[in-house]
């Protein structure tokens, strides 16, 4: 599903956390966080890991740190003025409930104020809880399978 995000701006009054863009040297710590999630195993080993390392370089990837430790990230792509698509959003389970997922999405909105931000979701209840508008559906197209 898609969710449209309209909020703009990220504030961090207490300075307990910060968001910055992904750098190659972040890969090890990012993958350590991702490996804790069983659903993400396709990205964290073998061929999937090699492909994902490349995708991280060609995407807009934001990392959220708490006390210098990666505890969440969002990976997205900009579609030449036709919107920004968030493909991956993950917050470490031990850091959930602190609005870090929302802060990551708000950072994307802040960086692209003139564009609509869409989320590629496989966890619709999370985005509905945030109050985001559902827009459309995603279908998997595999030409040789029925």
C-alpha positions in Angstrom: 0.0 0.0 0.0 1.0 3.6 -0.4 0.6 6.2 2.4 0.8 9.9 1.7 2.8 11.9 4.2 2.1 15.6 4.4 4.0 16.6 7.6 7.1 18.8 7.2 10.0 19.5 9.4 11.8 17.5 12.1 12.4 18.9 15.5 14.7 17.4 18.2 14.5 19.6 21.2 16.3 17.3 23.6 19.1 16.3 21.3 18.9 12.6 22.3 18.8 11.6 18.7 19.8 12.9 15.3 19.2 12.0 11.6 21.8 12.1 8.9 22.4 10.6 5.4 23.8 7.1 5.1 27.6 6.8 4.4 29.4 3.6 3.3 31.1 3.3 6.7 27.6 2.9 8.3 27.0 -0.4 6.5 28.2 -2.7 9.2 26.1 -1.1 12.0 23.1 -0.8 9.8 23.2 -4.5 8.8 23.6 -5.5 12.5 20.4 -3.7 13.2 18.6 -5.2 10.2 19.8 -8.8 11.1 17.7 -8.6 14.3 14.5 -8.7 12.1 13.7 -12.1 10.6 11.6 -10.4 7.8 14.7 -8.6 6.6 16.9 -11.7 6.1 16.6 -11.4 2.3 18.6 -8.2 2.5 21.2 -9.2 5.1 23.0 -12.3 3.7 24.4 -13.7 0.5 23.4 -12.2 -2.9 20.7 -10.1 -1.2 23.2 -8.4 1.0 25.5 -7.6 -2.0 22.5 -6.2 -3.9 21.3 -4.2 -0.9 24.7 -2.6 -0.3 24.5 -1.3 -3.9 20.9 -0.1 -3.4 22.0 1.8 -0.3 24.5 3.7 -2.5 22.0 4.6 -5.2 19.1 5.5 -2.8 18.5 8.4 -0.5 19.0 6.7 2.9 18.5 8.4 6.2 19.8 7.0 9.5 18.5 7.9 12.9 21.0 7.7 15.8 20.3 7.7 19.5 23.5 8.4 21.5 25.6 7.6 18.4 23.9 4.2 17.8 21.9 3.5 14.7 18.4 2.7 15.8 16.4 3.3 12.7 16.6 4.1 9.0 14.5 5.0 5.9 15.5 4.3 2.3 13.8 6.2 -0.5 14.1 7.4 -4.0 13.0 10.7 -5.7 11.1 10.4 -8.9 12.3 13.5 -10.8 9.6 15.8 -9.3 6.8 13.3 -9.3 7.1 12.2 -5.7 9.4 10.6 -3.2 8.9 6.9 -2.5 10.0 5.4 0.8 10.8 1.8 0.2 12.2 0.7 3.6 11.5 2.0 7.1 12.8 0.1 10.1 13.3 1.0 13.7 15.1 -1.4 16.0 12.6 -3.2 18.2 14.2 -1.9 21.4 13.7 1.7 20.3 10.1 1.5 19.0 7.5 3.7 20.7 9.7 6.8 20.6 8.2 8.1 17.3 11.5 7.5 15.5 9.8 6.1 12.4 7.7 9.2 12.2 10.8 11.4 12.6 12.5 9.6 9.7 9.5 10.1 7.5 9.2 13.8 8.5 12.9 14.3 7.6 12.1 13.0 4.1 9.2 15.4 3.9 11.4 18.3 5.2 14.0 17.6 2.5 11.4 17.5 -0.3 8.8 20.1 0.7 7.3 20.5 -2.8 6.7 16.8 -3.4 4.3 14.2 -2.1 6.0 11.4 -0.2 4.6 7.9 -0.7 5.4 4.8 1.5 5.7 1.3 0.1 4.0 -0.4 3.0 3.7 -4.0 4.2 2.6 -2.8 7.7 -0.5 -0.8 6.9 -1.7 -0.6 10.5 1.4 1.4 11.5 0.8 4.0 8.8 -2.9 4.2 9.6 -2.1 4.7 13.3 0.1 7.7 12.2 -2.9 9.2 10.4 -1.5 8.9 6.9 -3.9 8.6 3.9 -4.0 5.3 2.1 -3.5 5.8 -1.7 -3.8 2.8 -4.1 -2.5 -0.7 -3.9 0.7 -2.5 -5.0 0.6 -5.7 -7.1 3.4 -8.1 -7.7 3.8 -8.7 -11.4 5.6 -11.9 -12.3 5.0 -12.6 -16.0 5.9 -16.3 -15.9 3.8 -17.1 -12.8 0.0 -17.2 -12.3 
